[in-house]
């Protein structure tokens, strides 16, 4: 499908201001959408919304479908009468400019359990309908989380063999024994998707479309792999990954990136006519308007690394049936609003797969000024059917990049825009993105704020210390800022 010329902001919901130590789907999210509307923005891009595990990475979740309970707004539960203001009497003094996951998770879990104790005896028809319509994934996920907690979050392949292998008797026993915990996790998912659906409706009413994110891989310690081991490359006896996902050495890392996710057993997926993938896309389209596929190149060929490897350097490329998959998706679901993250080692075959289905690829301005005028990330090489970013969640901020850029990069940027001295580099790059021919332009909020690398969201290749940045106050979204952004947006017909 074609995309209308437009622009928007990249911001994960954890980055909203909130008194609860992490951004959520409450008032600040609505006021951010109001800012988008005032600024003339039509797009809001988020990272994956799933429940995160170790490292708090949204790209390493306990489920490819479930929502992150930490994004549930306690204030909205208060409005429902499930919590009272007195329940927050022991609210910790959380930091305002980052998510303190270690303290937030136990605190919010405790108050959510309190809310559930008041909810569970009600006869809520919406909850019953949610559990029924989402049963294909919800039952497995809620049971998985309940068992995971009883095993102190140890990976599922280390559980007792009967439940790790999903023997029917063991499944039945655990479902009965853990009924209370299972109900709690279903309640959390109901609240998350209720709050998210209302927020999305609000955004759509303001003519703002939400770009969701599908990571190509799922975490090994997830409900998806536990419930569907046959579609992953696992050791037949231990259920550990036999072949792991990652990428070879590239711009981000000299030793490549070893992600640790199991790669897919594509032959088994093809035998089922890609049923698992079709279900995943179908579900995503219930909750977002556009889908960005992370690591799109893995659908043409993927880098697989043997179990036991300590780096990604000694893997090998394997072909993937991307054309068959996307053809099947199109036949069943029609023309999908898909964006392709096509960064990294891109071959003509990957480009052909992308272009065959007319998926827009990505252009990153922070990559543009190393080399010469032939650099494909320079705007004069862009095509309409693409999306341009100043940078992404995996990059430094524009100001952070500029502080560390070498003289050649600085000289090329100044020459490219025809100035002797670069001032406000973030606004220069924002203008460049909005002025480009790319149909879609997305700017991280950190770049609109002009923040340095202390506001960076993620450092690829590092397991901890990421995903925590958030802005401290809604005072940082004044009318003067929306006016400045809105002026450029209007000037360049977005």
Residue pairs with C-beta under 8 A, 6 or more apart in sequence:
1 335
1 336
1 337
1 358
2 358
2 385
2 439
3 290
3 337
3 360
3 385
3 439
3 440
4 42
4 439
5 439
5 440
5 493
5 494
6 41
6 42
6 43
6 439
6 440
6 441
6 494
7 40
7 41
7 42
7 43
7 433
7 434
7 440
7 441
7 442
7 443
7 489
7 494
8 36
8 41
8 42
8 43
8 44
8 45
8 208
8 209
8 211
8 440
8 441
8 442
8 443
9 36
9 41
9 43
9 44
9 45
9 442
9 443
9 444
9 445
9 448
10 45
10 46
10 389
10 392
10 393
10 442
10 443
10 444
10 445
11 32
11 44
11 45
11 46
11 444
11 445
12 23
12 46
12 47
12 58
12 393
12 457
12 467
13 23
13 24
13 25
13 29
13 46
13 49
13 71
14 22
14 23
14 70
14 71
14 99
14 467
14 468
14 470
15 23
15 99
15 445
15 457
15 469
15 470
15 471
16 23
16 24
16 28
16 29
16 32
16 470
16 471
17 23
17 28
17 96
17 470
17 471
17 472
17 473
17 474
18 24
18 26
18 28
18 73
18 470
19 91
19 94
20 74
20 91
20 94
20 104
20 107
20 108
21 92
21 94
21 95
21 99
21 100
21 103
21 104
21 107
21 108
22 70
22 71
22 94
22 99
22 100
22 101
22 104
22 108
22 470
23 29
23 71
23 99
23 470
24 70
24 71
24 72
24 73
24 74
24 75
25 71
25 72
25 73
25 76
25 192
25 195
25 196
25 199
26 73
26 74
26 75
26 76
26 195
27 73
27 75
28 474
29 73
29 199
30 199
30 202
31 474
31 477
32 44
32 477
33 44
33 199
33 202
33 203
33 206
33 208
34 206
35 477
35 482
36 42
36 44
36 203
36 206
36 208
37 206
37 207
37 208
38 479
38 482
38 486
39 481
39 482
39 485
39 486
39 489
40 485
40 486
40 489
40 490
40 494
41 208
41 485
41 489
42 207
42 208
42 209
42 494
43 208
43 209
43 210
43 211
43 290
43 440
43 442
44 203
44 208
44 209
44 210
44 211
45 210
45 211
45 213
45 292
45 442
46 210
46 211
46 212
46 213
46 288
47 58
47 59
47 213
47 393
48 58
48 59
48 61
48 212
48 213
48 214
48 215
48 294
49 58
49 67
49 68
49 71
49 196
49 212
49 287
50 58
50 61
50 62
50 63
50 64
50 65
50 66
50 67
50 68
51 61
51 62
51 63
51 66
51 67
51 68
51 69
51 70
51 145
52 58
52 60
52 61
52 62
52 68
52 70
52 467
53 60
53 61
53 62
53 153
53 219
53 221
54 60
54 463
55 463
55 464
55 466
55 467
56 99
56 101
56 466
56 467
56 468
57 458
57 466
57 467
58 68
58 213
58 467
59 215
59 294
60 219
60 259
60 261
61 68
61 218
61 219
61 222
62 141
62 144
62 145
62 148
62 219
62 221
62 222
62 223
63 137
63 141
63 144
63 218
63 222
63 223
63 224
64 214
64 215
64 218
64 222
64 224
64 280
65 137
65 141
65 224
65 280
65 283
66 137
66 138
66 141
66 189
66 192
66 223
67 189
67 192
67 193
67 196
68 192
69 108
69 109
69 112
69 188
69 189
69 191
69 192
70 101
70 104
70 105
70 108
71 192
71 195
71 196
72 108
72 112
72 188
72 191
72 192
72 195
73 195
74 83
74 88
74 108
74 111
74 112
74 115
76 195
77 83
77 112
77 115
77 191
78 84
78 85
81 118
82 115
82 118
82 119
83 111
83 114
83 115
83 118
87 111
87 114
88 111
91 107
92 103
92 107
94 100
94 103
94 104
96 470
96 472
96 473
97 469
97 470
97 471
97 472
98 468
98 469
98 470
99 467
99 468
99 469
99 470
100 468
101 468
112 184
112 187
112 188
112 191
113 184
115 187
115 191
116 183
116 184
116 187
116 188
119 127
119 187
120 183
120 187
126 190
126 194
127 186
127 187
127 190
130 138
130 189
130 190
130 193
130 194
131 138
131 186
131 190
134 189
134 193
136 279
137 223
137 279
137 283
138 186
138 189
140 223
140 226
140 227
141 185
141 189
141 223
142 182
142 183
142 185
142 186
142 189
143 171
143 174
143 175
143 178
143 182
144 156
144 222
144 223
144 226
144 227
145 181
145 185
145 223
146 174
146 178
146 181
146 182
146 184
146 185
147 156
147 159
147 163
147 174
147 178
148 154
148 156
148 221
149 181
150 178
150 181
151 158
151 159
155 220
155 221
156 164
156 221
156 225
156 226
156 239
157 164
157 220
157 238
157 239
157 240
158 164
160 170
162 169
162 170
163 170
163 171
163 174
164 226
164 239
165 239
166 226
166 227
175 182
193 287
196 287
197 287
200 210
200 287
200 288
200 289
203 209
203 210
204 210
204 289
209 289
209 290
210 288
210 289
210 290
211 288
211 289
211 290
211 291
211 292
211 339
211 442
212 284
212 287
212 288
212 289
212 290
212 291
212 292
213 291
213 292
213 294
214 280
214 281
214 284
214 291
214 292
214 293
214 294
215 294
215 295
216 245
216 293
216 294
216 295
216 296
216 298
216 299
216 302
217 245
217 259
217 261
217 262
217 263
217 264
217 295
217 298
218 224
218 225
218 261
219 225
219 261
220 232
220 240
220 241
220 260
220 261
220 262
225 232
225 234
225 262
228 276
229 239
230 265
230 268
231 264
231 265
231 268
231 269
231 272
231 276
232 241
232 262
232 263
232 264
232 265
233 241
233 242
233 243
233 262
233 263
233 264
233 265
233 304
234 240
234 241
234 242
234 262
235 241
235 242
235 307
240 307
241 260
241 261
241 262
241 263
241 307
242 262
242 307
243 262
243 263
243 304
243 305
243 306
243 307
244 258
244 259
244 260
244 261
244 262
244 263
244 304
244 305
244 306
244 307
244 309
245 259
245 260
245 261
245 262
245 263
245 298
245 302
245 303
245 304
245 305
246 256
246 257
246 258
246 259
246 260
246 303
246 305
246 312
246 315
247 256
247 257
247 295
247 303
247 312
247 344
247 345
248 256
248 303
248 312
248 313
248 315
248 345
249 255
249 256
249 312
249 313
250 256
250 257
250 344
250 345
251 344
251 367
252 394
252 460
252 461
253 312
253 460
253 461
255 311
255 312
255 313
256 303
256 311
256 312
256 313
256 315
257 312
257 460
257 461
258 305
258 309
258 310
258 311
258 312
263 302
263 304
263 318
264 320
266 320
266 321
269 275
269 276
269 277
269 321
269 325
270 321
270 324
273 328
274 324
274 325
274 328
274 329
277 325
277 329
278 328
278 329
278 332
278 333
281 291
281 329
281 333
281 336
282 333
284 291
285 291
285 333
285 336
289 337
290 337
290 338
290 339
291 336
291 337
291 338
291 339
292 338
292 339
292 340
292 341
293 299
293 338
293 339
293 340
293 341
293 359
294 341
295 341
295 344
296 340
296 341
296 342
296 350
296 354
296 359
296 361
297 342
297 344
297 345
297 346
297 347
297 350
298 320
299 320
299 322
299 325
299 326
299 353
300 319
300 320
300 322
300 347
300 349
300 350
300 353
301 317
301 318
301 319
301 320
301 347
301 349
301 350
302 317
302 318
302 320
303 312
303 315
303 316
303 317
304 315
304 316
304 317
304 318
305 312
305 314
305 315
306 314
306 315
309 315
322 353
323 353
323 356
326 353
326 356
326 357
329 336
330 336
330 357
338 357
338 359
339 359
339 360
339 362
339 387
339 440
340 354
340 359
340 360
340 361
340 362
341 362
342 350
342 351
342 354
342 361
342 362
343 362
343 364
351 361
354 361
358 385
360 385
360 386
360 387
360 438
360 439
360 440
361 386
361 387
362 386
362 387
362 388
362 389
362 392
363 376
363 377
363 379
363 382
363 386
363 387
363 388
363 389
363 436
363 438
364 377
364 388
364 389
364 390
364 391
364 392
364 395
365 377
365 379
365 388
365 389
365 390
365 391
365 398
365 429
365 432
365 433
366 390
366 391
366 395
366 396
366 398
366 401
366 429
367 375
367 377
368 375
368 377
368 378
368 379
369 375
369 378
369 405
369 408
369 409
369 410
369 412
369 413
369 416
370 408
370 409
372 412
373 380
375 381
378 416
379 388
379 432
379 435
379 436
379 437
382 388
382 436
382 437
382 438
383 437
383 438
384 437
384 438
384 439
385 439
386 438
386 439
386 440
387 438
387 439
387 440
387 441
387 442
388 433
388 436
388 438
388 440
388 441
388 442
389 433
389 441
389 442
389 443
389 444
390 398
390 426
390 429
390 430
390 433
390 443
390 444
390 447
391 397
391 398
391 401
391 444
391 447
392 444
393 444
393 457
393 458
394 457
394 458
394 460
395 401
395 456
396 404
396 453
396 456
397 426
397 444
397 446
397 447
397 451
397 452
397 453
397 455
397 456
398 425
398 426
398 429
398 430
398 447
398 450
399 425
399 426
399 447
399 450
399 451
399 452
399 453
400 451
400 452
400 453
400 454
400 455
400 456
401 453
402 410
402 422
402 425
403 452
403 453
404 453
405 413
410 422
413 422
413 425
413 428
414 420
414 421
414 422
417 428
417 432
422 428
424 450
426 447
426 448
426 450
427 450
427 484
429 447
430 443
430 447
430 448
430 485
430 488
431 488
433 441
433 443
434 441
434 488
434 489
434 491
434 492
434 494
435 492
441 494
444 457
445 471
446 455
446 456
446 457
446 469
448 481
448 485
449 455
449 471
449 476
455 469
456 469
457 466
457 467
457 469
458 466
458 467
459 465
459 466
